[in-house]
């Protein structure tokens, strides 16, 4: 188990663990928060090639809290001392609280997603397709199930029972599920020409397409939805909301 270093510095350190995260919103967002609240804190990215590198960040740093992003939201769990109720139910962590020399995994993704989604739902959106089966998708399913929306995963593999394979997905499947959430990284800057391989000809005006990606603000996935006169949402509001919830966890 990882333990917080006994070495102390004046500056309290917070940060993000992930892979290829130079683009990340979090460092700028939290750095501004620290300035606004006149806190002697710094936020930095910990870009890890492997989750096995995770314990090393505690060797000499005075870390007080962490965020977790792709691809480590599930892989980090064995390194933690405990999970809160929601992270345990979801099976993924995006926030780590360091308290009493212990690492506690939390999940604020579900809150950010649900809170940002609710104002845009309509009565026709009772079934959802979740593109991808990573840690973020688990938080999305947790949120949708709490709203009474039926969910089905779509992936290249079928590691989760009942998952649809992209190659088997039909236009009628798309028509039946009027909420489609992209939880994959396909389309993230700089690879903006990528998108999930679904039959976009099934999308209509009653659809809501939600992309957890926020850079670019309109992905190719959302562009297809816009052309079909569907409602579209990117992940920026979700990200802001989950970040605020992380802030509350660290400073409660």
C-alpha positions, -999 to +999 in steps of 0.1 A: +000+000+000+011+035-007+018+058+022+022+095+022+058+106+025+070+118+059+090+145+042+074+179+045+074+210+023+057+243+027+038+240-005+009+215-005+008+195-037-022+182-056-021+166-090-035+145-118-023+110-127-028+097-162-011+090-194-003+116-222-021+143-202-004+175-213-037+186-228-055+183-194-080+209-182-073+201-145-040+218-139-052+252-151-085+248-134-072+240-100-043+264-102-068+292-107-088+279-077-058+280-055-051+316-065-087+326-059-087+312-024-052+324-016-040+289-009-003+280-008-008+250-031+003+238-065-013+214-090+008+193-114+005+165-138+019+131-131+022+115-165+028+078-159+038+053-185+025+025-162+004+024-130+034+006-114+050+041-113+022+054-090+039+047-056+070+067-067+052+100-067+049+098-029+087+094-024+095+131-019+063+150-025+039+165+001+008+153-017-026+161-003-050+150-031-051+136-066-073+133-096-072+102-118-079+100-155-075+076-185-062+049-184-058+045-146-093+049-131-096+012-124-059+002-124-052+025-094-076+008-070-052-020-058-029+008-046-055+025-024-063+018+013-101+022+009-129+033-014-159+054-006-193+040-012-198+054-047-163+045-059-168+009-047-203+006-063-189+020-096-156+002-096-136+032-107-118+061-091-112+097-103-104+114-070-080+104-042-083+118-008-052+115+015-064+115+051-047+101+082-018+088+061-042+067+040-053+069+003-091+069-001-106+065-036-136+085-045-157+090-077-171+124-087-175+116-124-210+102-119-220+135-102-206+156-129-222+136-157-256+133-141-258+169-131-248+182-165-271+157-183-304+162-165-313+197-180-310+183-215-330+150-212-364+146-226-391+120-222-380+100-253-346+092-239-352+060-220-325+038-235-288+046-238-258+032-257-225+036-238-196+036-262-166+021-244-162+001-212-134+019-193-136+036-159-155+066-171-182+045-187-189+028-153-196+061-137-219+070-166-239+038-162-242+043-125-256+078-131-280+067-158-293+038-138-301+061-110-323+081-135-341+049-146-325+049-180-317+015-195-281+011-206-261-011-230-224-011-236-208-010-270-172-021-274-147-040-296-146-067-269-173-083-248-157-084-214-190-071-199-220-094-203-245-082-228-221-058-246-228-051-282-199-052-306-193-023-329-194-045-360-228-059-350-244-025-343-272-017-366-290+015-375-321+001-358-300-002-326-292+034-329-328+044-335-339+024-304-314+041-281-319+079-283-292+087-258-256+078-270-227+086-247-191+084-260-168+073-232-139+064-255-110+088-262-117+086-300-117+121-314-096+137-287-072+164-299-050+160-318-067+130-334-098+149-342-107+129-373-114+098-353-148+088-340-166+057-327-175+034-356-213+034-352-240+036-380-246+074-378-274+071-403-296+059-374-294+092-356-324+115-357-338+147-341-349+129-309-314+118-301-290+133-275-253+127-282-231+133-252-193+131-257-171+131-226-144+146-246-141+184-243-111+191-266-121+198-293-154+213-282-172+196-311-158+162-320-165+143-352-190+122-332-209+153-321-206+167-356-226+137-370-252+143-344-255+180-353-259+172-390-288+149-380-304+177-360-298+158-327-290+176-295-253+174-286-232+180-255-195+178-249-178+169-216-166+204-204-195+210-180-192+175-166-155+181-160-161+214-142-187+198-120-166+167-111-137+190-104-158+211-080-168+179-062-132+168-059-124+202-044-151+197-018-137+163-009-102+176-004-112+206+016-141+193+037 
